[in-house]
Amino acid sequence: MTKEASSLRWVIIAPEAEVIKWTAAFQKEAPEIVLEVGPEVADPASVDILLLWKHPQGSLASFNQVKLYYSLGAGVDHLMKDGDLLPGVPVCRIVDPLLSFSMSNYILFAVLYYQRKWDKFLKDRKGKIWDHDGITEENIRIGILGLGTLGTDAALKLHQLGFKVTGYSPSPKDIDGITTFAKGQLTEFLAQCNVLVCTVPSTPETKDLLSKPLFDQLTQPTYLINVARGAVQIEKDILDALDNNILSGAFLDVFETEPLPKDNPLWTHPKVQITPHIASITNPEAGVAQIVNNAIAVKGGTDLVHVVDSKKGY
Ligand code: NDP
């Protein structure tokens, strides 16, 4: 089947480390397909498929006959902000059970870190203190902000483990065991949770969402877990909310500026946990088959999967 896709011309534009990983995955999973590395390639107008991850803005204009843009991750913000995308050409993204597995595990870890008071035990250990007096697990109600592929997977798994879980997304959702809130009910959603997990896409609408106006709608100290994108948060407001006990803590994987600058006060804040944007990393070997199938669908004029809604921007 990959033979069909090998008659197309493929170009990858991504940081070098990604290019190496994806080239190796294509060689293993679809050896007939040749990946040329861009953006500087001969005759860009004859390129059919563009595989993109953090490509330099302005580098796509000469690829003026492209038939499919592919984000090499679940997020598409790096692509959707590019003004040179050809109108009407589909943009697809990676949706993969491994990505959901990894993300849900990260979220579960962050939830348990808070719920089982791991900060206290790390501190006690430094002083060799054996103290279990009065220790109870936090009584938590988890709210998942963004009930898409990743948010729903996490919600279901947390629910199966016995946690109280609710979720919010603009469009209504019906998910077994999860109370869901939709457009017009954000305030109600925020009022009832004390752990807030953010799994929204980065769009003009979600820019700066995790900021004072949202925090002001929380009715109890809330533990914030953000695995979405740094553009979704205002770090100054997070710090203020932590210092005013509006947020009881924050477990952050994404930041306004990445790598997180060394002088950023989040590094040293006692209520903040930091990971370097590793919550869930795309597995190229798992992604090749869906990319190839979509390329064949484009060629044959059949339906594609994991297509980005150009109006919504995700
Ligand atoms: P999906 O597109 O499947 O889901 C996004 C969800 O967010 C949808 O339910 C959508 O609502 C909801 N949403 C959109 N706008 C808003 C809003 N304004 N307020 C609340 N909810 C909103 O995406 P995925 O679940 O696959 O991925 C989510 C994001 O996670 C990615 O865009 C990416 O940025 C990030 N990510 C981070 C990784 C990491 O390692 N840190 C790894 C992978 C992804 P509706 O259903 O109504 O459209």
Residues whose N, C-alpha, C, O or C-beta is under 5 A from the ligand:
A	BS01	NDP	A74 G75 V76 L145 G146 L147 G148 T149 L150 G151 Y168 S169 P170 S171 T199 V200 P201 S202 E205 T206 V227 A228 R229 D253 H277 I278 A279 S280 I281 Y314
